[in-house]
């Protein structure tokens, strides 16, 4: 297989990109993601820590499609450029490279700056990390800022096909709160982001934040995204629409998981639990109210 350089900030980074496999095989490499055909982690290069992500294709045919549409590393470069041009924070790319065989992309690599102290949204607001993170007003402000950033992204005509909480990294420094978008291969520029696409991103976020945000906090996130609380009838219609689409997504997810498990020889029983989802948003938050929080009722 031959290697093809897609981008390098400098000749030095071009040479480092050629050693991506060796860097990822080193004992010092710290894996932060290892699933399906994607592996990613941190490693020191000289005095600088960098982030390396490898995307593999499942077959020669899949790699041929990747060659036509652009490998995930190539799409990540494009996503980073789109976000930077619009003024949004993301990890700066250092280099990107592909390995090809018989015209098919078999793997692609993205090297980028490490984000230092940034944490995923769930880690950043983890109540176990200190009293500040248990403070309602602090959590409220973080939620407001994140919701506003997602709204600004959409208003700028930008959209991500996979906007989960793990794809939002937050960092608190002297300049204030910084919000980074990661997993950049799913970003694209549209003339206008329709409500259907906005809804899809909101559903993706809600599915992933249900583990660590209360129902009232998630409802406030929706209101912050909308720019304020709508009148009651409109709010009910909106949540009903979100529920309907989320139910379809859950069924699609279940079917895909069953297909994967059949391929892997694993039997599946039951349905995926939907507790902690948007369906929980309809009703009164008595538990949060007992903790001194504002009761939220649609």
C-alpha positions in Angstrom: 0.0 0.0 0.0 1.2 3.5 -0.8 0.8 6.6 1.3 -0.5 9.9 0.0 -0.1 13.1 1.9 -3.3 15.2 2.0 -2.0 18.1 4.1 0.9 19.1 6.3 1.4 22.4 8.2 5.2 22.0 7.5 7.6 19.6 6.0 8.4 18.4 9.5 4.7 17.4 10.1 4.7 15.7 6.7 7.5 13.5 7.9 5.8 12.8 11.2 2.5 11.8 9.4 4.5 9.2 7.5 5.2 7.6 11.0 1.6 7.6 12.1 1.4 3.8 12.6 4.6 3.6 14.5 3.5 6.5 16.8 0.2 4.7 17.5 2.0 1.4 18.2 4.3 3.1 20.7 4.0 2.3 24.4 3.5 6.0 25.1 0.4 6.2 22.9 -2.6 6.8 25.1 -5.8 5.5 23.5 -8.9 7.5 24.1 -11.1 5.9 21.5 -11.0 2.4 20.0 -14.2 1.2 18.3 -15.2 -0.4 15.0 -12.8 1.0 12.4 -11.7 4.1 14.3 -8.8 4.4 16.8 -7.6 7.7 18.3 -5.3 8.9 21.1 -2.6 11.1 22.4 1.2 10.9 21.9 4.1 13.2 22.5 6.2 14.3 19.5 9.2 16.0 20.9 7.9 18.5 23.5 4.4 18.7 21.9 1.5 16.4 22.6 -0.6 15.7 19.5 -3.8 13.8 18.8 -3.8 11.1 16.1 -6.9 9.5 14.7 -7.0 6.6 12.3 -10.0 5.7 10.2 -10.1 2.3 8.5 -12.4 1.2 5.7 -14.2 -2.2 5.9 -13.5 -3.4 2.4 -11.9 -2.5 -0.9 -15.3 -1.4 -2.2 -15.9 0.9 0.8 -12.4 2.3 0.3 -13.2 3.0 -3.4 -16.3 5.0 -2.3 -14.1 6.9 0.2 -11.7 7.7 -2.6 -14.6 9.3 -4.6 -16.3 11.2 -1.8 -13.2 11.9 0.2 -11.7 9.9 3.1 -12.7 10.7 6.6 -9.3 12.5 7.2 -9.9 14.5 4.0 -13.5 15.4 5.2 -12.1 16.3 8.6 -9.7 18.8 7.0 -12.7 20.3 5.1 -14.7 20.5 8.3 -11.9 22.2 10.2 -11.6 24.8 7.5 -15.3 25.4 7.4 -15.5 25.9 11.2 -12.4 28.1 11.4 -13.7 30.3 8.6 -17.0 30.8 10.4 -15.2 31.6 13.7 -15.8 28.4 15.7 -13.2 26.7 17.7 -11.9 23.2 16.7 -8.6 21.3 17.0 -6.1 22.7 14.4 -5.0 20.1 11.9 -1.3 19.4 11.7 -1.2 16.8 8.9 -3.3 14.2 7.2 -2.4 11.2 5.1 -4.0 8.2 3.4 -2.9 4.7 2.5 -4.3 3.3 -0.7 -4.3 0.0 -2.4 -5.4 -0.6 -6.0 -7.1 2.8 -6.0 -9.0 2.2 -2.8 -8.5 4.1 0.5 -7.7 1.5 3.1 -7.0 3.9 6.0 -6.6 7.6 6.6 -5.0 9.5 9.4 -5.5 12.9 10.9 -2.9 14.6 13.2 -4.1 17.6 15.1 -3.2 19.7 18.1 -4.2 18.2 21.4 -6.8 20.3 23.3 -4.9 20.3 26.6 -7.3 20.7 29.5 -10.5 20.5 27.4 -13.0 17.8 28.4 -16.1 16.4 26.9 -19.4 18.0 28.0 -20.3 15.1 30.3 -16.8 15.2 32.0 -16.8 19.0 32.2 -20.1 19.1 34.2 -19.5 15.9 36.2 -20.9 16.6 39.7 -18.2 14.3 41.2 -15.4 16.7 40.2 -16.2 19.4 42.7 -18.7 21.6 44.5 -18.7 24.1 41.6 -20.1 21.5 39.2 -23.0 20.8 41.7 -23.9 24.5 41.7 -27.1 25.1 39.8 -26.2 28.5 38.5 -22.8 27.3 37.2 -24.4 24.4 35.4 -27.2 26.7 34.1 -24.6 29.1 32.6 -22.6 26.2 30.9 -25.8 24.8 29.4 -26.8 28.3 28.2 -23.4 28.8 26.5 -23.4 25.4 24.8 -27.0 25.8 23.6 -26.2 29.2 22.2 -23.1 27.9 20.4 -25.1 25.1 18.8 -27.7 27.7 17.7 -25.0 29.9 16.3 -23.6 27.0 14.4 -26.9 26.4 12.7 -27.6 30.0 12.2 -24.3 30.3 10.4 -25.4 27.6 7.9 -23.2 24.9 9.4 -24.4 21.4 10.3 -22.9 18.2 11.7 -24.3 14.7 10.9 -23.1 13.5 14.4 -23.5 16.1 17.1 -23.2 14.1 20.3 -22.0 15.4 23.6 -18.7 13.6 23.1 -18.1 15.8 20.1 -18.3 19.0 22.2 -15.1 19.7 24.2 -15.1 22.4 26.9 -12.3 24.3 28.5 -12.3 26.9 31.3 -9.3 29.3 31.2 -8.6 32.9 32.2 -10.3 34.1 29.0 -13.5 32.3 30.0 -15.3 29.2 28.7 -14.2 27.8 25.3 -16.3 25.3 23.3 -14.6 23.2 20.7 -16.3 21.1 18.0 -14.5 17.8 17.3 -15.1 14.7 15.1 -14.9 17.1 12.1 -15.6 14.8 9.2 -19.4 15.2 9.6 -19.4 19.0 9.3 -20.7 20.7 6.2 -21.8 24.1 5.0 -25.4 24.6 3.9 -27.1 27.6 2.6 -29.7 27.2 5.4 -30.0 24.6 8.1 -33.6 23.5 8.1 -35.6 22.8 11.2 -35.5 19.1 10.4 -31.7 19.1 10.5 -31.7 21.2 13.6 -34.1 18.8 15.2 -31.8 15.9 14.3 -28.9 17.5 16.1 -31.0 18.3 19.1 -32.1 14.7 19.3 -28.5 13.5 19.0 -27.6 15.7 21.9 -30.5 14.7 24.0 -29.8 11.0 23.6 -26.3 11.5 24.7 -26.8 13.9 27.6 -29.6 12.0 29.4 -27.0 10.2 31.5 -25.8 13.3 33.3 -28.3 16.1 32.9 -31.6 16.2 34.7 -34.9 16.4 32.8 -35.3 20.1 33.8 -31.7 20.9 32.7 -32.4 19.3 29.3 -35.6 21.2 28.9 -33.9 24.4 29.7 -31.2 23.5 27.1 -33.9 23.3 24.5 -35.4 26.6 25.5 -31.9 28.3 25.5 -31.4 26.9 21.9 -34.7 28.4 20.9 -33.8 31.8 22.4 -36.5 31.6 25.1 -39.4 29.5 26.4 -42.2 29.3 23.8 -45.8 29.6 24.8 -47.2 26.4 26.3 -49.2 25.1 23.2 -46.2 25.6 20.9 -43.8 24.0 23.3 -46.0 20.9 23.5 -46.2 20.7 19.7 -42.5 21.1 19.4 -41.6 18.4 22.0 -44.3 16.1 20.5 -42.5 16.4 17.1 -39.1 15.8 18.7 -40.5 12.7 20.4 -41.9 11.3 17.2 -38.6 11.7 15.4 -36.6 10.4 18.3 -38.8 7.3 18.4 -38.0 6.7 14.7 -34.3 7.1 15.4 -34.5 4.7 18.3 -36.1 2.1 16.1 -33.5 2.6 13.3 -30.8 2.3 15.9 -32.3 -0.9 17.3 -32.5 -2.5 13.8 -28.9 -1.6 13.0 -27.7 -3.0 16.3 -29.7 -6.2 15.7 -28.1 -6.5 12.3 -24.6 -6.0 13.6 -25.2 -8.5 16.4 -26.5 -11.1 14.0 -23.4 -10.6 11.9 -21.3 -11.0 15.0 -23.2 -14.1 16.1 -24.7 -12.3 19.2 -28.4 -12.9 20.1 -30.3 -9.8 21.1 -33.4 -9.6 23.2 -35.6 -6.7 24.3 -35.6 -3.1 23.2 -33.2 -0.4 24.1 -34.4 1.6 27.1 -35.6 5.1 26.3 -35.6 6.5 29.8 -33.7 9.7 30.1 -34.9 10.8 26.7 -37.0 13.6 25.4 -40.1 11.7 26.5 -39.1 12.5 30.0 -39.4 16.2 29.3 -43.2 16.2 29.5 -44.2 16.7 33.1 -43.3 18.5 36.2 -39.8 18.3 37.6 -40.7 17.7 41.2 -37.4 16.1 42.0 -35.4 19.1 40.8 -37.9 21.4 42.5 -37.2 19.7 45.8 -33.5 20.4 45.3 -34.3 24.2 45.0 -34.4 24.3 41.2 -37.1 25.9 39.1 -39.9 23.6 38.2 -40.3 23.2 34.5 -43.6 22.2 33.0 -44.6 22.2 29.4 
